[in-house]
Amino acid sequence: MHRPIIPVGTSNFAEIRREGYYFIDKSDLIRELLETKGTKVTLITRPRRFGKTLAMRMLEEFFDIRKDNRDLFTGLSIMDDADLCEKWMNRYPTVFLSFKNVDGSNFTSAYAQLTSVMAELYKKHFYLLDHDKINVLDKEIFYKIAADRASLTDIKNSLLKLTQFMEIYHGKPVILLIDEYDVPLAKANEKGNYPEMLDAIKGIMQAIKDNDPLRSAVITGCLQIAKESIFTGTNNFVSDTISDSRLSQYFGFTQAEVDRLLADTGTTGHTAEIREWYDGYRFGKTGVYCPWDVMNHVQNLLMDPDSQAEIS
């Protein structure tokens, strides 16, 4: 029997699909998000290692107008909806932004990481400068951000400006995907520079508030930060937390998915121990396993059937 390759240490959806790694199909998340009519911004909060980044990478590959990714989704359930795929797959300008690496011993070093993230994002979209409707002054700001020489004001406006540039270039509104939005704030809280970082992140997040070039946004994190009003004033805002049921099955493995994984890898003899060690989470009305722990343990079992379960 061909032994499945278990992807551990990567959340890159395209890599997993192209390399034929084992993948538990969560593509119906796309349909669930699109069928929630009138929702401009969706905030999804889940614990670490429950598949948030992989899901966001999947959304990026599905929507991004600069790609042709039908091959990545072949065989996945979303492809059963031909009309939806025809309307949405690789049809919209898409921004993927992750704040997972924004950290530092003080605000100066953490802010340097933040500006570097925005510089790299702008570099990925240098093609926008070819459009003659982007004026000289905006191009100058674009270059400053990409060169990591921007002012604090420019950084605060950077995501808003990028969506505006992209709508001008593509003639269509933008889908914005922000992963690990709360990491800079959590780290800043630990290091004692929370107010400064909050001010910077609130500025960047203005891109989701009353922004006409924005088609929709999905934001993920571990924390729901409401009291600081990051999301105040955001129209058509929906929050999905561990107590909600709408998206519960898309983050974490259900019992049926774990059973199928064990069957596919020939490790069904370890069902009881995996349930004992890694079951016990409940999102909304759905019982789930931590994907990171389950996949790591299954990989260890494939290499050594006598491996003992561990909690990461």
Contacts in CASP RR format, 6 or more apart in sequence:
PFRMAT RR
TARGET T0000
AUTHOR 0000-0000-0000
METHOD contacts of the structure
MODEL  1
MHRPIIPVGTSNFAEIRREGYYFIDKSDLIRELLETKGTKVTLITRPRRF
GKTLAMRMLEEFFDIRKDNRDLFTGLSIMDDADLCEKWMNRYPTVFLSFK
NVDGSNFTSAYAQLTSVMAELYKKHFYLLDHDKINVLDKEIFYKIAADRA
SLTDIKNSLLKLTQFMEIYHGKPVILLIDEYDVPLAKANEKGNYPEMLDA
IKGIMQAIKDNDPLRSAVITGCLQIAKESIFTGTNNFVSDTISDSRLSQY
FGFTQAEVDRLLADTGTTGHTAEIREWYDGYRFGKTGVYCPWDVMNHVQN
LLMDPDSQAEIS
1 266 0 8 1.000
3 265 0 8 1.000
3 302 0 8 1.000
4 21 0 8 1.000
4 22 0 8 1.000
4 264 0 8 1.000
4 265 0 8 1.000
5 19 0 8 1.000
5 20 0 8 1.000
5 21 0 8 1.000
5 22 0 8 1.000
6 21 0 8 1.000
6 22 0 8 1.000
6 265 0 8 1.000
6 295 0 8 1.000
6 298 0 8 1.000
6 299 0 8 1.000
6 302 0 8 1.000
7 15 0 8 1.000
7 16 0 8 1.000
7 19 0 8 1.000
7 21 0 8 1.000
7 22 0 8 1.000
7 23 0 8 1.000
7 295 0 8 1.000
8 295 0 8 1.000
8 296 0 8 1.000
8 299 0 8 1.000
10 16 0 8 1.000
10 21 0 8 1.000
11 51 0 8 1.000
11 53 0 8 1.000
11 54 0 8 1.000
11 57 0 8 1.000
12 54 0 8 1.000
12 57 0 8 1.000
13 54 0 8 1.000
13 57 0 8 1.000
13 58 0 8 1.000
13 60 0 8 1.000
13 61 0 8 1.000
13 72 0 8 1.000
14 57 0 8 1.000
14 61 0 8 1.000
14 69 0 8 1.000
14 72 0 8 1.000
15 21 0 8 1.000
16 23 0 8 1.000
16 54 0 8 1.000
17 23 0 8 1.000
17 71 0 8 1.000
17 72 0 8 1.000
17 73 0 8 1.000
18 71 0 8 1.000
18 72 0 8 1.000
22 261 0 8 1.000
22 264 0 8 1.000
22 265 0 8 1.000
24 253 0 8 1.000
24 257 0 8 1.000
24 260 0 8 1.000
24 261 0 8 1.000
24 291 0 8 1.000
25 76 0 8 1.000
25 77 0 8 1.000
26 54 0 8 1.000
26 55 0 8 1.000
26 58 0 8 1.000
26 250 0 8 1.000
27 58 0 8 1.000
27 62 0 8 1.000
27 73 0 8 1.000
27 76 0 8 1.000
27 77 0 8 1.000
27 78 0 8 1.000
27 79 0 8 1.000
28 77 0 8 1.000
28 78 0 8 1.000
28 250 0 8 1.000
29 55 0 8 1.000
29 58 0 8 1.000
29 59 0 8 1.000
29 247 0 8 1.000
29 250 0 8 1.000
30 58 0 8 1.000
30 59 0 8 1.000
30 62 0 8 1.000
30 78 0 8 1.000
30 84 0 8 1.000
30 88 0 8 1.000
31 78 0 8 1.000
31 81 0 8 1.000
31 84 0 8 1.000
32 246 0 8 1.000
32 247 0 8 1.000
32 250 0 8 1.000
33 39 0 8 1.000
33 42 0 8 1.000
33 59 0 8 1.000
33 216 0 8 1.000
33 218 0 8 1.000
34 84 0 8 1.000
34 88 0 8 1.000
36 42 0 8 1.000
36 238 0 8 1.000
36 246 0 8 1.000
38 236 0 8 1.000
39 216 0 8 1.000
39 236 0 8 1.000
39 237 0 8 1.000
39 238 0 8 1.000
40 208 0 8 1.000
40 214 0 8 1.000
40 216 0 8 1.000
40 217 0 8 1.000
40 234 0 8 1.000
40 235 0 8 1.000
40 236 0 8 1.000
40 237 0 8 1.000
41 208 0 8 1.000
41 216 0 8 1.000
41 217 0 8 1.000
41 218 0 8 1.000
41 219 0 8 1.000
41 231 0 8 1.000
41 234 0 8 1.000
41 235 0 8 1.000
41 236 0 8 1.000
41 237 0 8 1.000
41 238 0 8 1.000
42 216 0 8 1.000
42 217 0 8 1.000
42 218 0 8 1.000
42 219 0 8 1.000
42 238 0 8 1.000
42 239 0 8 1.000
42 240 0 8 1.000
43 219 0 8 1.000
43 220 0 8 1.000
43 221 0 8 1.000
43 224 0 8 1.000
43 231 0 8 1.000
43 237 0 8 1.000
43 238 0 8 1.000
43 239 0 8 1.000
43 240 0 8 1.000
44 52 0 8 1.000
44 218 0 8 1.000
44 219 0 8 1.000
44 220 0 8 1.000
44 221 0 8 1.000
44 240 0 8 1.000
44 247 0 8 1.000
44 251 0 8 1.000
45 220 0 8 1.000
45 221 0 8 1.000
45 222 0 8 1.000
45 223 0 8 1.000
45 224 0 8 1.000
45 239 0 8 1.000
45 240 0 8 1.000
45 241 0 8 1.000
45 242 0 8 1.000
46 52 0 8 1.000
46 220 0 8 1.000
46 221 0 8 1.000
46 222 0 8 1.000
46 242 0 8 1.000
46 251 0 8 1.000
46 283 0 8 1.000
47 222 0 8 1.000
47 242 0 8 1.000
47 281 0 8 1.000
47 290 0 8 1.000
48 222 0 8 1.000
49 290 0 8 1.000
49 291 0 8 1.000
49 292 0 8 1.000
49 293 0 8 1.000
49 312 0 8 1.000
50 251 0 8 1.000
50 252 0 8 1.000
50 288 0 8 1.000
50 290 0 8 1.000
50 291 0 8 1.000
50 292 0 8 1.000
51 251 0 8 1.000
51 252 0 8 1.000
51 291 0 8 1.000
51 292 0 8 1.000
52 179 0 8 1.000
52 180 0 8 1.000
52 220 0 8 1.000
52 221 0 8 1.000
52 251 0 8 1.000
53 98 0 8 1.000
53 100 0 8 1.000
53 179 0 8 1.000
53 180 0 8 1.000
53 220 0 8 1.000
55 220 0 8 1.000
55 250 0 8 1.000
55 251 0 8 1.000
56 96 0 8 1.000
56 98 0 8 1.000
56 177 0 8 1.000
56 179 0 8 1.000
56 218 0 8 1.000
56 220 0 8 1.000
57 96 0 8 1.000
59 175 0 8 1.000
59 177 0 8 1.000
59 218 0 8 1.000
60 94 0 8 1.000
60 96 0 8 1.000
60 177 0 8 1.000
61 67 0 8 1.000
61 69 0 8 1.000
61 72 0 8 1.000
61 73 0 8 1.000
62 69 0 8 1.000
62 73 0 8 1.000
62 78 0 8 1.000
62 88 0 8 1.000
62 89 0 8 1.000
62 90 0 8 1.000
63 88 0 8 1.000
63 89 0 8 1.000
63 90 0 8 1.000
63 91 0 8 1.000
63 92 0 8 1.000
63 94 0 8 1.000
63 175 0 8 1.000
64 90 0 8 1.000
64 92 0 8 1.000
64 93 0 8 1.000
64 94 0 8 1.000
65 90 0 8 1.000
65 91 0 8 1.000
65 92 0 8 1.000
65 93 0 8 1.000
65 94 0 8 1.000
65 170 0 8 1.000
65 172 0 8 1.000
66 90 0 8 1.000
66 93 0 8 1.000
66 94 0 8 1.000
67 90 0 8 1.000
68 90 0 8 1.000
69 89 0 8 1.000
69 90 0 8 1.000
70 85 0 8 1.000
70 89 0 8 1.000
70 90 0 8 1.000
73 79 0 8 1.000
73 85 0 8 1.000
73 89 0 8 1.000
78 84 0 8 1.000
78 85 0 8 1.000
79 85 0 8 1.000
91 172 0 8 1.000
92 170 0 8 1.000
92 172 0 8 1.000
92 173 0 8 1.000
92 174 0 8 1.000
92 175 0 8 1.000
92 215 0 8 1.000
93 166 0 8 1.000
93 167 0 8 1.000
93 169 0 8 1.000
93 170 0 8 1.000
93 172 0 8 1.000
93 173 0 8 1.000
93 174 0 8 1.000
93 175 0 8 1.000
94 174 0 8 1.000
94 175 0 8 1.000
94 176 0 8 1.000
94 177 0 8 1.000
95 121 0 8 1.000
95 159 0 8 1.000
95 162 0 8 1.000
95 163 0 8 1.000
95 166 0 8 1.000
95 174 0 8 1.000
95 175 0 8 1.000
95 176 0 8 1.000
95 177 0 8 1.000
96 177 0 8 1.000
96 179 0 8 1.000
97 117 0 8 1.000
97 121 0 8 1.000
97 159 0 8 1.000
97 176 0 8 1.000
97 177 0 8 1.000
97 178 0 8 1.000
97 179 0 8 1.000
98 117 0 8 1.000
98 178 0 8 1.000
98 179 0 8 1.000
98 180 0 8 1.000
99 114 0 8 1.000
99 117 0 8 1.000
99 178 0 8 1.000
99 179 0 8 1.000
99 180 0 8 1.000
99 181 0 8 1.000
99 182 0 8 1.000
99 183 0 8 1.000
99 184 0 8 1.000
99 201 0 8 1.000
100 179 0 8 1.000
100 180 0 8 1.000
100 183 0 8 1.000
101 113 0 8 1.000
101 117 0 8 1.000
101 183 0 8 1.000
102 110 0 8 1.000
102 113 0 8 1.000
102 114 0 8 1.000
102 117 0 8 1.000
102 183 0 8 1.000
102 184 0 8 1.000
102 187 0 8 1.000
103 110 0 8 1.000
103 113 0 8 1.000
103 183 0 8 1.000
103 184 0 8 1.000
103 187 0 8 1.000
104 110 0 8 1.000
104 113 0 8 1.000
104 187 0 8 1.000
104 191 0 8 1.000
105 191 0 8 1.000
106 191 0 8 1.000
106 193 0 8 1.000
107 188 0 8 1.000
107 191 0 8 1.000
107 193 0 8 1.000
107 196 0 8 1.000
107 197 0 8 1.000
110 184 0 8 1.000
110 187 0 8 1.000
110 188 0 8 1.000
110 191 0 8 1.000
110 193 0 8 1.000
110 197 0 8 1.000
111 196 0 8 1.000
111 197 0 8 1.000
111 200 0 8 1.000
114 155 0 8 1.000
114 184 0 8 1.000
114 197 0 8 1.000
114 200 0 8 1.000
115 148 0 8 1.000
115 150 0 8 1.000
115 155 0 8 1.000
116 148 0 8 1.000
118 145 0 8 1.000
118 150 0 8 1.000
118 155 0 8 1.000
118 158 0 8 1.000
118 159 0 8 1.000
118 204 0 8 1.000
119 145 0 8 1.000
119 146 0 8 1.000
119 147 0 8 1.000
119 148 0 8 1.000
119 150 0 8 1.000
121 158 0 8 1.000
121 162 0 8 1.000
122 142 0 8 1.000
122 145 0 8 1.000
122 146 0 8 1.000
122 158 0 8 1.000
122 162 0 8 1.000
123 146 0 8 1.000
125 162 0 8 1.000
125 165 0 8 1.000
125 166 0 8 1.000
126 146 0 8 1.000
127 169 0 8 1.000
128 134 0 8 1.000
128 142 0 8 1.000
128 165 0 8 1.000
128 166 0 8 1.000
128 168 0 8 1.000
128 169 0 8 1.000
129 139 0 8 1.000
129 142 0 8 1.000
130 169 0 8 1.000
131 165 0 8 1.000
131 168 0 8 1.000
131 169 0 8 1.000
133 168 0 8 1.000
134 142 0 8 1.000
134 165 0 8 1.000
134 168 0 8 1.000
134 169 0 8 1.000
138 161 0 8 1.000
138 165 0 8 1.000
141 150 0 8 1.000
141 154 0 8 1.000
141 161 0 8 1.000
142 161 0 8 1.000
142 165 0 8 1.000
144 150 0 8 1.000
144 151 0 8 1.000
144 154 0 8 1.000
145 154 0 8 1.000
145 155 0 8 1.000
145 158 0 8 1.000
150 158 0 8 1.000
152 200 0 8 1.000
155 200 0 8 1.000
155 204 0 8 1.000
156 200 0 8 1.000
156 203 0 8 1.000
156 204 0 8 1.000
156 206 0 8 1.000
157 203 0 8 1.000
157 206 0 8 1.000
158 204 0 8 1.000
159 176 0 8 1.000
159 204 0 8 1.000
159 205 0 8 1.000
159 206 0 8 1.000
159 207 0 8 1.000
160 206 0 8 1.000
160 207 0 8 1.000
160 211 0 8 1.000
162 207 0 8 1.000
163 174 0 8 1.000
163 176 0 8 1.000
163 207 0 8 1.000
163 211 0 8 1.000
163 213 0 8 1.000
163 214 0 8 1.000
164 213 0 8 1.000
166 174 0 8 1.000
166 213 0 8 1.000
167 173 0 8 1.000
167 174 0 8 1.000
167 212 0 8 1.000
167 213 0 8 1.000
172 215 0 8 1.000
173 212 0 8 1.000
173 213 0 8 1.000
173 214 0 8 1.000
173 215 0 8 1.000
174 213 0 8 1.000
174 214 0 8 1.000
174 215 0 8 1.000
175 215 0 8 1.000
175 216 0 8 1.000
175 217 0 8 1.000
175 218 0 8 1.000
176 207 0 8 1.000
176 208 0 8 1.000
176 214 0 8 1.000
176 216 0 8 1.000
176 217 0 8 1.000
176 218 0 8 1.000
177 217 0 8 1.000
177 218 0 8 1.000
177 219 0 8 1.000
178 217 0 8 1.000
178 218 0 8 1.000
178 219 0 8 1.000
178 220 0 8 1.000
179 219 0 8 1.000
179 220 0 8 1.000
179 221 0 8 1.000
180 220 0 8 1.000
180 221 0 8 1.000
180 222 0 8 1.000
181 201 0 8 1.000
181 205 0 8 1.000
181 219 0 8 1.000
181 220 0 8 1.000
181 221 0 8 1.000
182 221 0 8 1.000
182 222 0 8 1.000
182 223 0 8 1.000
182 225 0 8 1.000
183 221 0 8 1.000
184 197 0 8 1.000
184 200 0 8 1.000
184 201 0 8 1.000
185 194 0 8 1.000
185 197 0 8 1.000
185 198 0 8 1.000
185 201 0 8 1.000
185 223 0 8 1.000
185 225 0 8 1.000
186 222 0 8 1.000
186 223 0 8 1.000
187 197 0 8 1.000
188 194 0 8 1.000
188 196 0 8 1.000
188 197 0 8 1.000
188 198 0 8 1.000
198 228 0 8 1.000
198 230 0 8 1.000
201 230 0 8 1.000
202 228 0 8 1.000
202 229 0 8 1.000
202 230 0 8 1.000
205 230 0 8 1.000
205 231 0 8 1.000
207 214 0 8 1.000
207 217 0 8 1.000
208 214 0 8 1.000
208 217 0 8 1.000
208 219 0 8 1.000
208 231 0 8 1.000
208 234 0 8 1.000
209 233 0 8 1.000
209 234 0 8 1.000
209 235 0 8 1.000
210 233 0 8 1.000
210 235 0 8 1.000
224 239 0 8 1.000
224 241 0 8 1.000
231 237 0 8 1.000
240 246 0 8 1.000
240 247 0 8 1.000
242 248 0 8 1.000
242 282 0 8 1.000
242 283 0 8 1.000
242 284 0 8 1.000
243 283 0 8 1.000
243 284 0 8 1.000
244 283 0 8 1.000
244 284 0 8 1.000
245 283 0 8 1.000
245 284 0 8 1.000
245 285 0 8 1.000
245 286 0 8 1.000
248 283 0 8 1.000
248 284 0 8 1.000
248 285 0 8 1.000
248 286 0 8 1.000
248 287 0 8 1.000
248 288 0 8 1.000
249 283 0 8 1.000
249 286 0 8 1.000
249 288 0 8 1.000
251 283 0 8 1.000
251 288 0 8 1.000
252 281 0 8 1.000
252 283 0 8 1.000
252 288 0 8 1.000
252 289 0 8 1.000
252 290 0 8 1.000
252 291 0 8 1.000
253 261 0 8 1.000
253 288 0 8 1.000
253 289 0 8 1.000
253 290 0 8 1.000
253 291 0 8 1.000
253 294 0 8 1.000
254 286 0 8 1.000
254 287 0 8 1.000
254 288 0 8 1.000
254 289 0 8 1.000
255 279 0 8 1.000
255 287 0 8 1.000
255 289 0 8 1.000
258 271 0 8 1.000
258 274 0 8 1.000
258 275 0 8 1.000
258 289 0 8 1.000
258 294 0 8 1.000
259 268 0 8 1.000
259 271 0 8 1.000
261 294 0 8 1.000
261 298 0 8 1.000
262 268 0 8 1.000
262 269 0 8 1.000
262 270 0 8 1.000
262 271 0 8 1.000
262 274 0 8 1.000
262 298 0 8 1.000
265 298 0 8 1.000
265 301 0 8 1.000
265 302 0 8 1.000
267 298 0 8 1.000
267 301 0 8 1.000
267 302 0 8 1.000
270 297 0 8 1.000
270 301 0 8 1.000
273 309 0 8 1.000
274 289 0 8 1.000
274 294 0 8 1.000
274 297 0 8 1.000
274 309 0 8 1.000
276 309 0 8 1.000
277 293 0 8 1.000
277 297 0 8 1.000
277 309 0 8 1.000
277 310 0 8 1.000
277 311 0 8 1.000
278 289 0 8 1.000
278 290 0 8 1.000
278 293 0 8 1.000
278 294 0 8 1.000
278 297 0 8 1.000
278 309 0 8 1.000
278 311 0 8 1.000
279 287 0 8 1.000
279 289 0 8 1.000
280 287 0 8 1.000
280 288 0 8 1.000
280 289 0 8 1.000
281 287 0 8 1.000
281 288 0 8 1.000
281 289 0 8 1.000
281 290 0 8 1.000
282 288 0 8 1.000
290 312 0 8 1.000
292 312 0 8 1.000
293 310 0 8 1.000
293 311 0 8 1.000
293 312 0 8 1.000
296 310 0 8 1.000
296 312 0 8 1.000
297 307 0 8 1.000
297 309 0 8 1.000
297 310 0 8 1.000
300 307 0 8 1.000
301 307 0 8 1.000
END
